[in-house]
Amino acid sequence: MRISIRHEIHQEFAPPARSVIQLLRLRPKDCESQHIAAWNIDVNLDCGIREARDAFGNFVQTLDCEGAVETLTVLVRGEVDTFDTSGVLRGEVERFPADVFLRDTEHTFADVEIRDFARATVKGAKTDLDRPHFLMRALHESMTLAPQEAIATAAQAFERGAGGAEDFAHVFVAAARTVGIPARCVSGYLAPEEPGAEAGAHAWAEVYVDGLGWIGFDPTICLCMHDGHVRVACALDCLGCAPLRASPLAHGLRTISISVKQTQSTNQRQS
């Protein structure tokens, strides 16, 4: 599938910011499930942009603007050819052993309710692959997709029973780690089912299964990663792989407009 992406992040600062330092994770990498045909990141101001890799191997752009900044617009445009690998991530260089992703963060800490939910959900699993599938389906049935203004912790989202894609990912990762499954959060894009329809930036999770490796699970749509997903970054939680992390010194109103257009689809999708 060829997916065309236009991702615009427009920010307004009032009063004008004296300086702006931001971390962006907006550049995907090639792997077996995706090939980056074209990708460009533009900024409307004369800013310094440095690109490097973080600890997990993600591309990170550091944006540094000086002077009175009233508006700042980052525009990402690209085209990605995607391929269905049945959710399995291949061709990605892993910098850490899978057990590193059993580590909790503030946003993926599992409280008693999540631990009980996870243990009860996987109780009837017969294989290692059954367990994340059971968790994904149970979570999809337990929570309602309702994007929030701020990303919640796993415990907050599970108690509320609703949240955005990042909240679903946090609960799924917390539940998976509770039952000994290495899991991590992933940021990226999801093409819509209807050609020409708009979607947005997305988040899901990956778990490690012995003998298969890392597999993407998307509890918001109750499907494994397929050729509609464009994978950008991964981390222990969604904050660590977020498209934008702003310096707390830069105050102001930030609005985000995102458009993802699916231009061609030839593959069947399966859970």
QUITA-V184685 format. One record per residue. RES is the residue in one letter. NEAR is the number of other ideal C-beta (glycine too) atoms within 12 Angstrom. Layout:
res=RES near=NEAR
res=RES near=NEAR
This chain:
res=M near=31
res=R near=27
res=I near=43
res=S near=29
res=I near=43
res=R near=28
res=H near=41
res=E near=27
res=I near=35
res=H near=22
res=Q near=33
res=E near=22
res=F near=29
res=A near=15
res=P near=13
res=P near=21
res=A near=30
res=R near=18
res=S near=23
res=V near=39
res=I near=26
res=Q near=36
res=L near=30
res=L near=39
res=R near=43
res=L near=42
res=R near=35
res=P near=39
res=K near=29
res=D near=22
res=C near=33
res=E near=23
res=S near=38
res=Q near=38
res=H near=24
res=I near=26
res=A near=21
res=A near=19
res=W near=31
res=N near=20
res=I near=33
res=D near=24
res=V near=29
res=N near=20
res=L near=27
res=D near=14
res=C near=25
res=G near=17
res=I near=26
res=R near=16
res=E near=19
res=A near=16
res=R near=18
res=D near=25
res=A near=17
res=F near=30
res=G near=24
res=N near=35
res=F near=31
res=V near=31
res=Q near=34
res=T near=27
res=L near=36
res=D near=24
res=C near=32
res=E near=17
res=G near=16
res=A near=18
res=V near=33
res=E near=22
res=T near=23
res=L near=39
res=T near=27
res=V near=37
res=L near=25
res=V near=39
res=R near=24
res=G near=30
res=E near=28
res=V near=40
res=D near=27
res=T near=40
res=F near=29
res=D near=26
res=T near=28
res=S near=25
res=G near=37
res=V near=27
res=L near=36
res=R near=23
res=G near=18
res=E near=27
res=V near=16
res=E near=23
res=R near=16
res=F near=21
res=P near=11
res=A near=26
res=D near=16
res=V near=21
res=F near=34
res=L near=25
res=R near=22
res=D near=27
res=T near=27
res=E near=20
res=H near=33
res=T near=41
res=F near=28
res=A near=35
res=D near=23
res=V near=15
res=E near=24
res=I near=36
res=R near=25
res=D near=17
res=F near=32
res=A near=36
res=R near=23
res=A near=19
res=T near=32
res=V near=31
res=K near=16
res=G near=13
res=A near=23
res=K near=11
res=T near=15
res=D near=23
res=L near=26
res=D near=21
res=R near=35
res=P near=44
res=H near=33
res=F near=33
res=L near=42
res=M near=43
res=R near=26
res=A near=32
res=L near=42
res=H near=26
res=E near=17
res=S near=29
res=M near=36
res=T near=20
res=L near=27
res=A near=17
res=P near=23
res=Q near=21
res=E near=13
res=A near=16
res=I near=32
res=A near=34
res=T near=31
res=A near=44
res=A near=27
res=Q near=27
res=A near=43
res=F near=38
res=E near=20
res=R near=22
res=G near=20
res=A near=22
res=G near=36
res=G near=29
res=A near=39
res=E near=43
res=D near=42
res=F near=46
res=A near=51
res=H near=51
res=V near=55
res=F near=54
res=V near=53
res=A near=47
res=A near=47
res=A near=47
res=R near=38
res=T near=34
res=V near=31
res=G near=25
res=I near=39
res=P near=32
res=A near=48
res=R near=48
res=C near=48
res=V near=52
res=S near=43
res=G near=50
res=Y near=41
res=L near=39
res=A near=38
res=P near=24
res=E near=17
res=E near=13
res=P near=20
res=G near=16
res=A near=17
res=E near=22
res=A near=30
res=G near=31
res=A near=39
res=H near=42
res=A near=49
res=W near=52
res=A near=53
res=E near=47
res=V near=47
res=Y near=35
res=V near=29
res=D near=17
res=G near=11
res=L near=22
res=G near=25
res=W near=39
res=I near=38
res=G near=50
res=F near=48
res=D near=38
res=P near=51
res=T near=34
res=I near=29
res=C near=27
res=L near=29
res=C near=35
res=M near=44
res=H near=36
res=D near=34
res=G near=44
res=H near=47
res=V near=48
res=R near=49
res=V near=44
res=A near=43
res=C near=46
res=A near=40
res=L near=34
res=D near=38
res=C near=46
res=L near=28
res=G near=34
res=C near=44
res=A near=35
res=P near=41
res=L near=37
res=R near=30
res=A near=30
res=S near=23
res=P near=11
res=L near=15
res=A near=30
res=H near=19
res=G near=24
res=L near=17
res=R near=25
res=T near=17
res=I near=25
res=S near=19
res=I near=28
res=S near=25
res=V near=37
res=K near=31
res=Q near=32
res=T near=23
res=Q near=19
res=S near=23
res=T near=16
res=N near=22
res=Q near=13
res=R near=25
res=Q near=15
res=S near=20
